[in-house]
């Protein structure tokens, strides 16, 4: 029997309510067995800025998903060296879960437009079903994507989901500015951020 597993990767610095809403919508609408959150080790597109310690980010994700039996968190990117490319992560997960598992890689509309610039995008599309979720201010143009990456449109599924205009960048800035992040992140994550004084000045980074 084939397992259907959603994969949501990201820096999760920090994980927020928007991530969880998208994960739940994908779980329900795609009839998935599980959604796997994969915190990035060193994202290759974020080498220019310092990100929060990987173990802190992992713990925030673990706290955020603990209340949902069909959500889990993977260390696949944290326990290997060097920049983590999505195609390599998906390949590792496929080998781990086996041939009787189908992976659904969930990304935002903003990331979909950048897909042709990723490492080995054709191989990535062969390894998994890409699921693109609408984000405020971003349009999903599959025809434009297909022109840059022939055949991509047939391997991408569009998913309309409730979206909140929340970003990790804004959350970090709010913490640095002494503003509340209540309801923007799960309560357990808010307590963790406060306990370890994450994002306190002179924090505040410039990309999600």
N, C-alpha and C positions, 0 to 999 in steps of 0.2 A: 504494500500500500504506500503510495507516494505521500511524503510529508511536504507541506507547503510552509516555508519559513520566510518571513520578512526580515530584512536587514536594514537598519538605520545607522549610518555612520556619522561621525562628527567629532568636533573638538569637545563639545559639551562643556563649555567654559563660561557659565554653567549650563547644565540641562535645564530646560524651562517647560512651562505648561504647554506651549505650542508644540514641542517635540512629542509630548505624551498624547495630545489630541490627534496628531497625524498618525501616530503609531496605532492608536485604538481604532481610528477610522480604517486604516489599511487592514488591520486584523479582521474587522467586521466585513468590510466591503469585498475584500479579496478572499474571504473565508480561509484565513491562514490558521495554521496550528499554533504558531508562536511568532513573536517579534523579538529579534535579537538586536540589542543596542551595542554598537561597537565604538567605544571611545578611541580616538586616534592617538597614536604615539607621538610622532612628529609629522604633522601634515606637510607635504611637500610645498603646498601653496602658502604656507604660513611660516616659512623659515625666517622671515624678516622680523618677526616679533616674538617676544617671550610669551609663552602660555603657561597656565597654572600646572603645577606638578602633576604628572600622570596619575599618581595614586590618589590625589585629592579629587581629580575629575572622575576617576573610576568610582570612588566612594559616593560621590554625589549622584551618579547614575544609579548605583546599586540602591541607594536610599529612595530615589525617585520611583523605581520600578518594583520595589519590594511588595507593594500592595496588590500587584496584578500577577496571578499565577501563570499567565501566558506571556508575560514579559520577562526577559532575562538579559544579562549583560555578559559580553565576551571580552577576554583579555588578548584576543588574537593579535591586535596591533600593538598592544602595550608590551608584550613579552618578546618582541623581536626588535633588532637594531635597525637604525637608518630610517629614511623617509618611508612612509607607508602609502603605497599606491593602491587605489580601490581594486584594480584588476587582480593584484596579488592577494589582497584580503579575501575577495570572493573566491578565488581559486583555492585558497587554504580552507575556507569554510566548506566548500563543496567536497573537498577531499575528506574533511573531518566528518561531515554528515552522511556522505555516501551518495551513490548514484540514485537511490530511491528518494532523494530530497530535491525539491525544486526551490531555488532561491529567488526572492523578489527584492531587488535593491531599490529602496525608496529614497527619492531625492526631491528637492524643491525645484520649482520652475526656473529659478535663477541658475541653479546648477545644470539643469538640462541644456540650456543654451551654451554652456561651456564644455559639454560632453565631448565634442570633436577634438578638443585640445588636451584631453586626458591621456594618460599612458595606455596604449593599446585599446582604444575604445571599441574596435571591432571585436576583439577577443572578449571584452567585458560583456558585450551584447550577446555573444554566444553562450557565455557562462550563466547568465541570469536573465530574468525578466526585469527590465527597468520600469519603475513606477514613478511617474512625475506628478507631484502635488502642486496645485496652484498656490502662489504666494502673492500677497498684496503688491501691486505695482509691477508685476511680471507677467508677460504673456507667453503661452506655450505654443510655438509655431513649429509643428512637426514637418511641414513642407520645407521650411528653411533649414531645419536640422538634417533632413534627408538630402538636401543639396550638398551639404558639407560632409555628411557621413552617409553615403548611399546605403539604403536598406534599413537605416535606423528606425524610421517611422513604424515599421512593422514589428519592431522589437520593444517599442515603448508603449506603455499603457498610461493614459491620463486619468487622474483621480481627482474629482472634486471633493474637497473636504473642508469642514469648518476651519478657518484660518484666523489666527490672531497676529496682529502686527507687533510681535515681540521678537527681540533679538538678544542674543547673549551679550553683544556689545553694549546695548542700552542698559541691560541689567548691571553690568560691571560699572558703567558710568553712574548709575543711580546709587550703587553702594559707595562708590568713591565720593559722591556728592552728599552722602548722608541721607538719601531718600529711601523710602520703604520699597521692598520688592515683594511684599506680601501679595499672594495670589498670582504673581508672575512666575513663581517657582513653587514646587511642593513645599509644604511647611517644613518637612525634614531637611530639605536642601537649604531653605532660608536659615534654619538653626545652625546648620553645618557651616555655612558661609560666615555667620556671625561668630560662631565658636572659634574658628580658625582665622578670623579677620581677613578672609579672602577679599581681594579687590579694594581694600582700604587704600587711601592715598599713600604713595604716589602711583597707584594702579591706574586702571582705565586704559584699555587697549582700543585699537582703532579698527578691528575687523572681527566679524562674527566667527 
